[in-house]
Amino acid sequence: MNPADLFYLDTSALLPYYREEPASTRIQELLISLKPPVIISDLTKVEFAAALARWVRMKELSEQQADFIDNTFAKDITSGLFLKKPIIKRHYMQAEKWLTGRKTALRTLDALHLACCWDLGAELITCDRVLYQSSETLGVKNQFIQPVI
């Protein structure tokens, strides 16, 4: 696979694909336009599960809705829409390097997303403005999907 064809979806851009949010239409259109697979990481899967759990706790989703979304996401991984990559030692080392450089407002988990994306030579797709600005500062190719309000 040519690195120019690799796209990494962080959790902020993945969640609107499965639940109606202001960025949902733009994310759906983008994913339809991309050649699969789109890269996600193990971290994305954990954050996805945490979001579903939070939505159920906050009564934004029922257990049945959360199960449906979770099963659909698992099927999308199995079908090849998404390719899950592990977070490995060099990603932690790169994230730490960027964080200790203190040139961005990166948060820990976003630094790991960005390090995985950077290591793969993929283009970051995000709805998170801070992650987008940090990727710009650090020279990681990106697309910021601004929610339509």
C-alpha positions as CSV (number, residue, x, y, z in Angstrom):
1,M,0.0,0.0,0.0
2,N,1.4,3.4,-1.0
3,P,1.7,5.7,2.0
4,A,0.1,8.5,-0.1
5,D,-3.1,6.3,0.0
6,L,-3.0,5.8,3.8
7,F,-5.5,7.7,5.9
8,Y,-5.6,7.5,9.7
9,L,-9.0,8.2,11.4
10,D,-8.8,9.4,15.0
11,T,-11.6,8.8,17.4
12,S,-13.1,12.2,17.0
13,A,-13.6,11.5,13.3
14,L,-14.7,7.9,13.7
15,L,-17.6,8.5,16.2
16,P,-19.6,10.7,13.9
17,Y,-19.7,7.9,11.4
18,Y,-21.7,5.8,13.8
19,R,-23.8,8.4,15.6
20,E,-25.5,11.5,14.3
21,E,-23.3,14.5,15.1
22,P,-22.6,17.8,13.4
23,A,-19.7,16.3,11.4
24,S,-21.5,13.0,10.4
25,T,-22.4,14.0,6.9
26,R,-18.9,15.2,6.1
27,I,-17.3,12.1,7.6
28,Q,-19.6,9.8,5.7
29,E,-18.9,11.5,2.4
30,L,-15.2,11.4,3.1
31,L,-15.2,7.7,4.0
32,I,-17.2,6.9,0.8
33,S,-14.6,8.8,-1.2
34,L,-11.5,6.9,0.2
35,K,-10.2,3.6,-0.9
36,P,-10.4,1.2,2.1
37,P,-8.9,0.3,4.4
38,V,-8.7,3.4,6.5
39,I,-6.3,3.0,9.4
40,I,-7.4,3.1,13.0
41,S,-5.4,2.0,16.1
42,D,-5.9,-0.1,19.1
43,L,-6.3,3.2,21.0
44,T,-9.1,4.1,18.7
45,K,-11.0,0.9,19.6
46,V,-10.5,1.6,23.3
47,E,-11.7,5.3,23.0
48,F,-14.6,4.1,20.9
49,A,-15.7,1.7,23.7
50,A,-15.3,4.4,26.3
51,A,-17.5,6.8,24.3
52,L,-20.2,4.1,24.0
53,A,-20.1,3.5,27.7
54,R,-20.3,7.2,28.5
55,W,-23.2,7.7,26.1
56,V,-25.1,4.8,27.8
57,R,-24.3,6.2,31.3
58,M,-25.5,9.6,30.2
59,K,-28.7,8.1,28.8
60,E,-27.8,9.4,25.3
61,L,-27.9,5.8,24.0
62,S,-29.7,2.7,25.2
63,E,-27.8,-0.6,25.8
64,Q,-29.3,-1.9,22.6
65,Q,-28.2,1.1,20.5
66,A,-24.7,0.9,21.9
67,D,-24.6,-2.9,21.2
68,F,-25.8,-2.2,17.6
69,I,-23.1,0.5,17.1
70,D,-20.4,-1.7,18.6
71,N,-21.4,-4.7,16.4
72,T,-21.5,-2.5,13.3
73,F,-18.0,-1.2,14.1
74,A,-16.7,-4.7,14.6
75,K,-18.2,-5.7,11.2
76,D,-16.6,-2.7,9.5
77,I,-13.2,-3.8,10.8
78,T,-13.8,-7.4,9.7
79,S,-15.0,-6.4,6.3
80,G,-11.8,-4.3,5.7
81,L,-13.3,-0.8,5.9
82,F,-10.9,-0.2,8.7
83,L,-7.4,-1.6,9.4
84,K,-6.5,-1.7,13.1
85,K,-2.8,-1.0,13.8
86,P,-1.2,-1.5,17.2
87,I,0.4,1.3,19.3
88,I,4.0,0.2,19.7
89,K,7.0,1.3,21.7
90,R,8.3,3.8,19.0
91,H,4.9,5.5,19.1
92,Y,5.2,6.1,22.8
93,M,8.8,7.4,22.3
94,Q,7.7,9.8,19.6
95,A,4.7,11.0,21.6
96,E,6.9,11.6,24.6
97,K,9.4,13.5,22.3
98,W,6.7,15.8,21.0
99,L,5.2,16.3,24.5
100,T,8.5,17.2,26.1
101,G,9.2,19.6,23.2
102,R,6.2,21.7,24.5
103,K,5.5,23.2,21.1
104,T,1.9,22.0,21.0
105,A,-1.2,21.6,23.2
106,L,-1.2,17.8,22.5
107,R,-2.8,15.6,25.1
108,T,-1.4,12.2,25.9
109,L,-3.7,10.0,23.9
110,D,-3.8,12.4,21.0
111,A,0.0,12.4,20.9
112,L,-0.2,8.6,20.6
113,H,-2.7,8.8,17.8
114,L,-0.5,11.3,16.0
115,A,2.6,9.2,16.5
116,C,1.0,6.1,15.1
117,C,-0.3,8.2,12.1
118,W,3.1,9.8,11.6
119,D,5.0,6.4,11.8
120,L,2.7,4.9,9.1
121,G,3.1,7.9,6.8
122,A,-0.6,8.3,6.8
123,E,-2.7,11.4,6.5
124,L,-4.6,12.2,9.7
125,I,-8.3,12.8,9.6
126,T,-9.7,14.5,12.7
127,C,-12.5,16.6,14.0
128,D,-10.4,17.7,17.0
129,R,-9.1,21.2,16.5
130,V,-6.2,20.9,19.0
131,L,-5.0,17.7,17.3
132,Y,-5.3,19.3,13.9
133,Q,-3.3,22.4,15.0
134,S,-0.7,20.1,16.6
135,S,-0.4,18.0,13.5
136,E,0.1,21.2,11.5
137,T,2.8,22.4,13.9
138,L,4.6,19.0,13.8
139,G,4.3,18.6,10.0
140,V,2.0,15.7,9.9
141,K,-0.3,15.7,6.8
142,N,-3.9,16.1,7.9
143,Q,-7.5,16.9,7.1
144,F,-9.6,18.8,9.6
145,I,-13.3,18.0,9.3
146,Q,-15.1,20.9,10.8
147,P,-18.5,20.0,12.1
148,V,-21.4,21.7,10.3
149,I,-23.5,23.5,12.8
